[in-house]
């Protein structure tokens, strides 16, 4: 077993700063005796969980619910590989519904459901829908989509549905094409297992939808060549469920003289964006990302979330050894649709405490974000303060499995997050307004 580099850092001096932040260059890390790096900010030091499951700051607590293998109904079990999640109004006052992805590919706890919710009987992915009360207790859970593949992240729509994304371009041995986005109705009444083909066929990660224009921004996690950042403009804003995304224009982001986002290492750097039409969104003969001679790419494009009038998106890392132009351990970007610019908000340098940011949500407390880490060694929930300083909000004390699916309840009282393997969902409560920094 290799020694965690974070364990080495905690055993000695913090060393040189290894993260750059947009805005202030004030001291980000606390290095006084007994303090962990970065915990002068946020909600204070993490308190070890007596159960060894989830470490949180003082005053915060969690409940673990809807774990992999739990019984939903007779013969129906909760699938594994918990991933992207969003919240919606529940069926009763004060309750919350969560629609949660399961990033299963060709194995796992296969969803057993009504055939009307199954797209491809040979595929193992899908979604579950949970309902919890105001205290974070589970009231019930059910399978809400099945027969999809590698459901990684997704996005909440302004009309109250969940877009679940397949992170694949297809697998042999399955009965239907994959690499699509599907729409899930949290109420369970209108879900149809039909791909939204207008949003393209590629290794989808996440979607952020502008609530005013219904334009969707999509990330792609792919290599040889690296993936793209897309924009989908629907052809109509009228109609009911499943019509907004039925058709439209799919384009890819292009920044002149910037073929690889990894070379940008200074937070605050801003670039003008143009959008280039994807010739064949269905990728019938050629992958969408391979249909361009000049385009802007990034390794490991992952989470996306709409907040403060902008689309935030994440690149988990970039390695020159993999063919990238520069190395980093994570970037957070934001796209401003009014200015048509992207700006680098945050970058993690290799060798630092945090690495591999993945899913993202915008916090209702002070304008920061919460990131789910999928990096080396210990895994953290990473918060940022009102001034943009990162801090450790939670730590997986159980194993080194990644965090996924960070999302707040609509009233802002509860943060939901998943541990992917073995899959479990956490409902986290505490003094959110006591954010420092």
C-alpha positions, 0 to 999 in steps of 0.5 A: 500500500502506498502512503497517502501524500495527505498523511505526509502533509499532516505529519509535518509542516504544511510546506509551500502553498500549492493552490491559487485562488481567484481574488485575494492572495491572503494566507489560505492555510493555517499552519499553527500547531494542532491545526490542519491545513486550510481549516482556519476557514470554513466551519473549523477543524474536522471532528473525527467520526466515532463511527469512522464514516464521515468526519465533519466540523463541530456542530454538523451531523449526518444521517446515512440512508439508501445504501447499496443493497438495501431493500426497496421492495420485494426482490428489488435492491438499491443499486450501487455506484451512487453518483450525480444527484439533485433535489426537488420538492417532495410529495408532502409539505417539508419533504424533499425528493432526490433523484440519484444516478447509479454509475454502473456499467456492465455489472452491479446490483441490476435494477429490477423494475416495471419494463416501462422504465427500462431503456435497454434490458442489457444495461445496469445503470439507472436512477433511484428516487428518494423521499426524505423528511425535514429531519433527513430521515428516509421516507421511501425510495424506488427505481425511477429509470433502468437500462441505461449505462454509466449514469455519472452526473447530470443536471436539474432543469428549470421545469423540475426534472432531472437530466441523467447522463451516460458517460459512455459512447456505447458498449458491446453486448448491449441491445441499444445505443448509449451515450445519451441524456435521459429525462427523469420525472421526480414524481414518477408519473411521466418518465419515459426511457427515451434518449434526448438525442438532440443533446448529442451522443458522447461521454456525457458528464454533467449538465447546467441549464440556464433557467431563463433561456433553457440553454443547456451547457454540457461537459464531456469526459473523454480522451484521444482526443480530450473532451469538449464543453458544449452548448445546447439551444432548444428549438422551443420554450413551449410545451410540456414535459419532455419537449424542451429538450426534444430538439435544437442546436448543439455547439462546442466551445471554441476559444481562439488560440487556446486549444487546451484549457490546462495551460491557464494557471492564473485564476481570474484569467478571462477569455472570449468564447465562440460556439461552433456547430457540431456537424453530427450530434448523433455521432453516427460515424464519428465521435462528436469531439473528433468532428473538429479541426480547431476547437478548445479541449480539456482533460477530465471535464466533469461536474457542472452547475448553474448558479449566480447567472453562470454555468460553473464547470470542473476539470478534475485534473490534467497530466502532460503524461497523458498528452495535456499541455500542462499539469494541474490537479483541478480547475473550476471555470465559470461561463458568463452567457451575457459576456460570452466569456469563461473565467478561471475561478480556482486551480489546484496545483499538483502535490497539494492537499486537494485534488481531483474535484468532480461533482460541484454545487453552488452553495446558498451561503455566501456564493461559494461552492461545494466540490466532491473530491475524486482524487488520490488518497483520502477523499474530501468534500471541499468548500470555498468561502465567500472570499474564495478560500478552499477548506475541508468540509467533510472527509470520508473516514470509511475508505478512499472512495470518491464523494459524488452527488453534492446538492442542497435541499431547496430550503438550504437546510440540508446538504446531500452527498454520496459516497460512491463505493459502497454506495450510500447517501448522506444527509448533512445538517448544521450551522451553515450560516457560520461560514468563516472567511 
